Amino acid sequence: MRKLEKPLDDPGLVFLTCISRVKDIELKSRLTSIETTIVNAANEFETAASKNMVHTIKPRIDLDKIVTKQELLDIYTNRMVKKDAPGRSIYEKLLNLPVHGRCPLCGQRIVTTLDHHLPKSEYPELAVVPTNLIPACSDCNKIKMNSIPACAEQETIHPYFDDIETDLWLYAEVCEGSPPALKFFVQSPDSWDIVKFNRVKNYFKIFKLSGLYTSHAATEIINIQGYLSDLLSRTGYKGVSDHLSEQAKSRESAYLNSWQTAMYKALASNIWYCSGGFKE
Ligand SMILES: [Zn+2]
């Protein structure tokens, strides 16, 4: 996961901006009257997300007496996502948060949408709350769907509130075969408690990152095969291992838990691979 700067937009102002062009006076009046409820829901979400307590948030069913769920969902669809909608600039701002447009959840694919951390179908009051909206690729968005965490360990990592970039947790091991392959897994740093470890493992599993990284690594293994073959004949096992270690260091300085860092570390320390296993 890639950490993102938490958006500081005022949730009440975002909500009022989105509904600013509602022409129906009666609807506008009802929507305006729930602004405080939206702000309270946003504050409750923010506090919970910062303490890994999102699973304790209950949907505000009392809102049903004033506005329907569909009316709230329409605000997101028609007044935030739609081109030229009053909330569109906020939508685009959130969409453009990640560097190079890369999805913070998988770290691989391109951002195409916003994912509701707590699904809007169950929590329509959070439909246009900025901290509940995470830029994501469509695959990650679909994978997560309407899942709601039942306990702390089921809470997927939130790029605005969780930081798992500074601790090393992603590892790989070489599957010695023809062709060689990489298997990726999560290991807990000493400083993590069991809940944090299980959250990251759960996140890794839900977003199917193991298979995604294995697939990318398979392509990279083919790409470096020719160079390693030449290097082995000139410098032997040690030259290959040293070269792969240098590659690992360079990638580690860019991103500690990328599949590339884990892959090059695993390759560099595998005697079979460095002795010519890459030719298999
Ligand atoms: Zn993604």
Residues whose N, C-alpha, C, O or C-beta is under 5 A from the ligand:
A	BS01	ZN	C103 L105 C106 G107 R109 C137 C140
